[in-house]
Amino acid sequence: MRVLVTGGAGFIGSHLVDTLMQCGYKVVVFDNLSSGKIGNVERWLKDENFRFVRGDLRRREEIRRAVVGCDVIFHFAANPDVRAAAAAHFSDVIGTFNLLESLKDAGVSKFVFASSSTVYGEAERIPTSEDYAPLLPISMYGASKLACEALVSSYAHSLGFKAAILRLANIVGPRSSHGVIHDFIMKLRRNPKELEILGDGSQTKSYLYIDDCIDAIMLITEKFNGDVEVFNVGSEDQVNVRRIAEIVVEVLNLKDVKFKFTGGVNGGRGWKGDVKVMLLDVSKLKSLGWKPKYNSEAAVRKAAEHLAKEIIK
């Protein structure tokens, strides 16, 4: 089976590529390397079952050529910075539209889209299930993901392929180049005596280790049967930002680090658009036979250990 992974040189995408290659798929990676790294897929470059295409989803002809002969599309290309300007996330919507337009004559059977828990906005029901409504994102990142979900659903119904929409919690692990763990390590590398923490430290969310995430993606891809199905993908518990800071300090073997909280905005958030409390109901995913190996704290610690080695060389 031939599959296409957009954003396949990025954090989550490259881990997915590793698993797909190890399972014997023929894999095409489409990536513009704006945030992904060729080193993330370097081990596969000489494999006859692997092809890397450096291209941009904003140029429709490039993606149209890449999808030829592919049975399954994993769409993971996106700007990973939740705080990026609106224009950056609008480009993600345009890219998704171009990708879907290119599938009209491609014969694709399944489409798997990496969405985000941010589409729920400030959910009033915690943990939050897939049928929660209304979906009112509070960031441009969440808004772009929700717009892409709508596009995926409409094209799946009109073109006749099956689509799985994955609403991901905070995914952490090796190769991540953004996010709170990466930011804390970088800050402590510059100043091991003081750590600036955005917000008041009480922001509390779900963190899932990358291995658990990839296991979930593979299982969903194999087992989902609906025309369009939505799955929450996350851990079963939460951890707050202050505790994440403590874990990172422990992993780096630092002593007497002073935490400097910025106080944040809108009730202690790190920035405008930051969802302060997030926990997903993953019972639908668990009904397929999946269960995370790591809770949020264990995922954060394991990710910090790997990232510390990657960053501090």
Beta strands, then each sheet from edge to edge (+ up, - down):
strand 1: 2-6
strand 2: 26-31
strand 3: 50-54
strand 4: 72-75
strand 5: 110-116
strand 6: 162-168
strand 7: 170-172
strand 8: 194-197
strand 9: 204-205
strand 10: 207-209
strand 11: 228-233
strand 12: 239-240
strand 13: 258-261
sheet 1: 3+ 2+ 1+ 4+ 5+ 6+ 11+
sheet 2: 7+ 10+
sheet 3: 8+ 13+
sheet 4: 9+ 12-
end
